Amino acid sequence: MTQELIETLPALRVGRPLVVAIDGPSGSGKSSVSKEVARRLRLAYLDTGAMYRALTWFCVNTGISLDDAASVEQAARDLVLELSTTPHEDFVRVDGVDVAEAIREPAISSAVSAVATTLGARTELIRRQRELIEKHHRRMVVEGRDITTVVAPGAEVRMLLTASEEARLRRRGIQLGGTQNAEQLAAQVIHRDAKDSTVVNFTQAADGVVTLDSSDLDFEETVDAALVIVTKVLNRD
């Protein structure tokens, strides 16, 4: 797709809701792809994973035990969070502190599943996610692990972005600049997925969810394929 075409893609369903829900496992590329899809379709963007990471950072930095479900749930309610909802900016602030880089550190990545599997905390963050979708008049690309089934099951477009284990490990390694060894990468990708899958299924598409396998696609090809899915689903309706 040429740059000229990218910049002139028409806004879809102007004045009407358009929620594009994208789920997928770690390393599938859903954050970068979702952000670019949002940019090209002129939609708001929400990275729900950043919310779970921010809560994890908050708990770790305030000494809250991640094994104490009641305390983690209370922390979710107390969390003062500012999160970018545009594909043109990237900020995550907790109590006014920019934690966008800190929440991507391996220590947080290895701990986030403990928070994500705390059901009370999950309920609070889902409430906030739905609130943000409504705030943006239901015109948003929302990505995570339970968006197509729990957060926004009524989304106009629902997609599962997946890739082979080999591809996901390779991509996460590149994303981290080669700073992690094979064991560390497996902990961030495979082991985390196994833990998170105890509370939500993000490896198989639910009814009505379109699967996009990006194992053999590069970034641009994946974005293009996602845009084709959006167009086909909307035309079908």
Buried (B, 14 or more C-beta within 10 A) or exposed (E): EEEEEBEEBEEBEEEEBBBBBBBBBBBBBBBBBBBBBBBBBBBBBBBBBBBBBBBBBBBBBEEBEBEEBEBBBBBBEEBEBBBBBBBEEBEBBBEEEEBBEBBBBBEBBBBBBBBBBBEEBBEBBBEBBBEBBEEBEBBBBBBBBBBBBBBBBEBBBBBBBBBBBEBBBBBBBEBBEEEBEEEBBBBBBBBBBEEBBEBBBBBEBEEEBBEBBBEEBEEEEBBBBBBEBBBEBBEEE
